[in-house]
Amino acid sequence: MTDKLFIFDTTLRDGEQSPGASMTKEEKVRIAKALEKMKVDIIEAGFAIASQGDFEAVQAIARAVKDSTVCSLSRALEKDIDRAAEALKEANSFRIHTFLATSPVHMEMKLRMTPDQVVEQAVKAVKHARNYTDNVEFSPEDAGRSEVDFLCRVVEAVIDAGATTINIPDTVGYNLPEYFGKLIATLRERVPNSDKAVFSVHCHNDLGLAVANSLAAVMNGARQVECTINGLGERAGNASLEEVVMAVRTRSDIFPCATTLDTTQIVHCSRLVSSITGFPVQPNKAIVGANAFAHESGIHQDGVLKHRQTYEIMRAEDVGWHTNRIVLGKLSGRNAFREHLKHLGIEFASEEELNEVFSRFKDLADKKSEIYDEDLQALVSDVLSYEPEHYKLISLKVCSETGERPHAQLTISLDGKEYPADAEGCGPVDATFKAIETVANSQTRLLVYSVNNVTNGTDSQAEVGVRLEKGGRVINGQGADTDIVIASGKAYLNALNKLVAPERKHPQVTP
């Protein structure tokens, strides 16, 4: 018989910890609904104790999601667990995920705790979580660098205390597949009560081995993988959901387990997460990259035309690649527009939101001869950024000609009052940013500027991402428009608006 492999998506929690990838409550709900449509088993909605914003996001997802289990992370502290339970209480199904470090370096340098104290606190935390639910997950943080004997002791103790899922994290991406697989096998063999819990893994990609380590663990008995859409996550990211799922599905001859995901939703989720976070997907990214199913070599083209399996091990349609043209146009009505976006997993909180997006859609239809679902995703993310509009672009005029220094003239609304500005720069985008700064004077440093075409063609919308840094705080901004310079100005202002909003913390150190 084939076992079920549970997919635990942590895009909304660990993925959000990528510098600049912070998401609003409404954006998190959109992604959670898309994950639910893909039939993800467990959605880690956030870290409820981190901030009021995180609490409200977890709470909103718990209310919105009906079919997937909703989870909140918590440190091994009663106040964290209480806060998580409060945020999750309206969910149809919820899990509390608590963690405590077990590696020598973490226990000594971070926790300042003895091994005995760690075991005691871990057990206490799991027992407290069991007061709220019988679906409790425990993670020994930095398990990949923990001593095996101590790890066995901790795992046995927390299973006895009531943990039903044991997650073994390679927190710093230190492990290699052969050794990590053996670690999972060793724990399952040596822990007397290992049969009473599902073993899980959460691998980071610091050495580019997150997916390989996760799959090695699955081959050795792990039956849950924690992963993120597009491999999003802090530092080098997490195991990529789409790669794990499609590896298990494609090599069903080897893996003794299978997922129940609707894989045709993968590309849609990938684009949604990319659009909301402003983290573009590289063209040669497995499964979801633009070139993943493209063939340029004549030999490859000839082979695929004769028989697809000569050079393709998966069908593009199985992960959601297909021609995504829609028949909506200038004459389309609001109801048709609303229903099509609902099909894409996009719903509006009010008629005002619908009207605003519909108006922008009409403007876009005047500019583009063909409109794709990707255009709509970018449009919705651009219009419904949900950031307080402290700054707003009113108008922008840029002059760029051979032999002359580019010049930008613009008008910005600052808390409702309009300010004109102009500046020269090395190029039209540079001039636009400098003109904005004459009003904002943000004293930020531009770390990243990226442009990504949403669809093919010279009339494609441009998705621009900027990353700003100020005082160690990193903020990501996004903007979309058929005009790259306007999209750039929008992205810069979007980042400045996020900078004005309160900073959200993710506590990772037990006090």
Summary of the structure (lengths in Angstrom):
residues: 511
radius of gyration: 24.1
end to end distance: 45.9
largest distance: 77.2
contacts: 1816
relative contact order: 0.10
helix: 43%
strand: 21%
